[in-house]
Amino acid sequence: MLDIRNNSRSFSPVVRNGWAIKFSVYREDNILLIFTSCFTGQTIVRYFTSEEDAVEYINFVCEQNPQMPIEA
């Protein structure tokens, strides 16, 4: 438990295209993304080990209509 606390960084959420995005990193290569629609409250949680994949997924979600449910 101490390892996680000492090796994790969390960033303040940002809002982009109607999605609130929370980003956390553990040991530089483990990325946790949490998306919440500002309109519906739909929440999507995804874990990545590649920054490129995480960025691609952020772009995918931000292109979706935050007022409609999505399967992500």
C-alpha positions in Angstrom: 0.0 0.0 0.0 2.8 2.4 0.8 4.5 1.6 -2.5 1.4 2.7 -4.4 1.2 6.0 -2.4 4.9 6.7 -2.9 5.0 5.9 -6.6 1.7 7.4 -7.8 0.8 10.8 -9.2 -2.7 12.1 -9.7 -3.6 15.2 -11.6 -6.6 17.5 -11.2 -9.5 16.6 -13.5 -10.0 18.5 -16.7 -13.2 19.0 -18.7 -13.0 18.4 -22.4 -16.0 18.3 -24.8 -18.4 17.5 -22.0 -16.2 14.8 -20.4 -14.5 15.2 -17.0 -11.2 13.3 -17.3 -9.1 12.2 -14.2 -5.6 11.0 -14.9 -3.3 9.0 -12.6 0.1 7.4 -13.2 1.8 4.7 -11.2 5.5 4.1 -11.7 5.5 6.0 -15.0 4.1 3.1 -17.1 0.7 2.4 -15.5 -1.9 4.9 -16.5 -5.4 5.0 -15.0 -8.1 7.1 -16.8 -11.5 7.9 -15.4 -14.0 9.7 -17.7 -17.4 11.0 -16.5 -20.0 12.6 -18.7 -20.9 16.1 -17.4 -24.4 15.5 -18.7 -25.4 11.9 -17.9 -22.9 10.9 -15.2 -21.8 7.9 -17.3 -18.4 6.8 -16.0 -15.7 4.9 -17.9 -12.6 3.6 -16.2 -9.7 2.3 -18.2 -6.1 1.2 -17.4 -3.2 1.4 -19.9 0.5 0.5 -19.9 1.1 2.6 -23.0 0.9 6.4 -23.1 0.2 6.2 -26.8 -2.8 4.0 -26.2 -4.1 6.2 -23.4 -3.9 9.3 -25.6 -5.7 7.5 -28.4 -8.4 6.4 -26.0 -8.8 10.0 -24.6 -9.3 11.3 -28.1 -11.8 8.5 -28.9 -13.9 9.3 -25.8 -13.7 13.1 -26.4 -15.1 12.6 -29.9 -18.2 10.9 -28.5 -21.4 12.7 -27.6 -21.3 13.1 -23.8 -25.1 13.3 -23.7 -25.5 9.8 -25.1 -24.4 6.5 -23.5 -21.4 5.0 -25.3 -19.9 1.5 -25.2 -16.3 2.1 -24.6 
